[in-house]
Amino acid sequence: MKRTHHCNELRPEHAGQSVTLAGWVHSRRDLGGVLFIDLRDREGRTQTVLDPSDLPKELFEQASKLHSESVISINGKVRVRPAGTENTKIPTGQVEVLVKELTILNHAEVLPFPVDDPEIANKVNEELRLKYRYLDLRRPEMTRNLRLRSKVAIATRSFMDEQGFLEIETPTLFKSTPEGAREFLVPNRREPGTFYALPQSPQQFKQILMVSGVEKYFQLARCYRDEDLRADRQPEFTQVDIEMSFIDREDIYNLIEGLLKRVWKTALNIDVPTPFKRISFEEALNRYGIDKPDTRFGMELVDFTEDFRSSTFKVFSGAIASGGVVKAMNVKGLADATQGQLETMTDYAKSFGAKGLAYIKVEKGEWKSPIVKFFTDAEKAALTEKLKIEEGDLILFAADQWLNACEILGKIRLYCADVLKSKGLLKIDPTRFDFLWVIEFPLLGFDRELNRWYSSHHPFTAPVAEDIPLLKTEPKKVRGQHYDIVVNGVELGGGSIRIHQPDVQKTVFEEILQIPPEEVQSRFGYMLEAFKYGAPPHGGIALGFDRLCAILCGTTSIRDVIAFPKTAKGTDMMTDSPASVSPRQLRDLHIEVKAAPKKE
């Protein structure tokens, strides 16, 4: 029986019509000898009624033994439900189908976990859900996520096409150019001892496309990184990859703001205001302690370096004397923080190398802390004025080198926000999305252990034009034309204007990053060669597509928006991969496996 309607389509105006539906048994109820089966397909549910007087006895008995998720097809007549029996929770709740014919297409065994009860299903161990992913994807929440992901992909392609971009696929078998995360290597059977690498991004190919005259490129690119996983990381992921010629940073800002405005309208019917706010990397760290700040709440960091420069509290004055800073933060209403919560905050501080965490609790009109006795009246007045201290506040301090002090309080700020939300003291509108650009990043960072500079973003990022003369003399002061797009404390993506002059790129590789010339030639020779033949000024950006979809779906894990994700250990529970291969396969690849000794 070919279906005439889907299971979310029938309404009272269809009453009297003969219809055919097909789908999965969502639930089965036996009420006084009459069976009620909720039939579900991708679109929704419809209640069907099986009366023993309308069906052969044997078929009715089979229907009465159907397990949930069995696949059936029915033919019957639509009727309006009797008054008082309507189901207002589903769109088809005013009608039902009186079944005249039933075909059992497939019996389902008892499920390892229910898919028709969201409260129970959400409590199921995630590894079990991933092992039976095909069942997990039947849940309405997961179906909704995949549907939304598809809509966002279509909206992205439509918008980029309107802007004149070409969607071009770049290779996924690349050469190894280790930068940042580890790569996945693919052995080459034809030339033993040589390997492809799965690309961490299409960065070099998209720059070559600009040299090729494509001018406007994009793709929904598959990327691979062999790194430790978290809720927002997978070994293989998708990014919206973009590159443009003859542009500056303003062109990127305008393009991405237009794209995200279209995506949010398509997915959530929310009109995102543009242009987005912009703050520098330094301002983001100074105010929020992180370069991807959540600006939906305050709790900003305040600098007290000058106020404590001559303090008798040696922890503060000593840090300042060694070139550091003193910063503080007021967490309103958290003076009653438990010892366990304070220990967690202290552990965060220690994870950045601090010896501990100084704090003040303001309770019953008193400042309770062992450090208060070292403060002068002027220092107390400065704290009170700048932090607006009042009853019930918790004041937290960090005294360290600038970056460390900022990051310590930035980490604790996010933890305190979670605590306040759990106590009902911080309420954030779930439909609020605070977008901002973080700009003016330093081009370089310094690795003290290796005693050399490294790229803050990647070695293809162009320095700000007026800073190029400082590359060899004062690299620390060189700003990069790098930008990150952030929403609600999540980095959606990042990019930069690229170096297009071969001499500047060669200087960065060899003189600044100290990559030997022969290694530069081996890893990037083809790019430098291409740049000799007329490379236009160009720049681009990559947005994390999985992360973007997770935000739109209101989930913290990108696994919830990927059809077949890996676990935190990089394992596919459903297919049990990665797995060993046969000796013959290894022989053909000229590979010998030396198994690591098992730990006792």
Secondary structure, DSSP 8 states (H G I E B T S, - for coil): ---SS-TT---GGGTT-EEEEEEEEEEEEEETTEEEEEEE-SS-EEEEEE-TTTS-HHHHHHHHT--TT-EEEEEEEEEE--TT---TTSTTTTEEEEEEEEEEEE-----SS-SS-HHHHTTS-HHHHHHTHHHHTTSHHHHHHHHHHHHHHHHHHHHHHHTT-EE----SSB-----SSB--EEE-SSSTT-EEE--S-SHHHHHHHHHTT--EEEEEEEEE-BS---TT--SEEEEEEEEEES--HHHHHHHHHHHHHHHHHHHH-----SS-EEEEHHHHHHHHSSSS--TTS----EE-TTTTTT-S-HHHHHHHHTT-EEEEEEETT-TT--HHHHHHHHHHHHHTT-S---EEEEETTEEE-TTGGG--HHHHHHHHHHHT--TT-EEEEEEESHHHHHHHHHHHHHHHHHHHHHTTS----TT---EEEEE--BSEEEETTTTEEEESS-TTB-B-GGGGGGTTT-GGG-BB-EEEEEETTEEEEEEEEB---HHHHHHIIIIIS---HHHHHHHHHHHHHHHTTT---EEEEEEEHHHHHHHHHT-S-GGGGSSS---TTS-BTTTTBS----HHHHHHTT----------
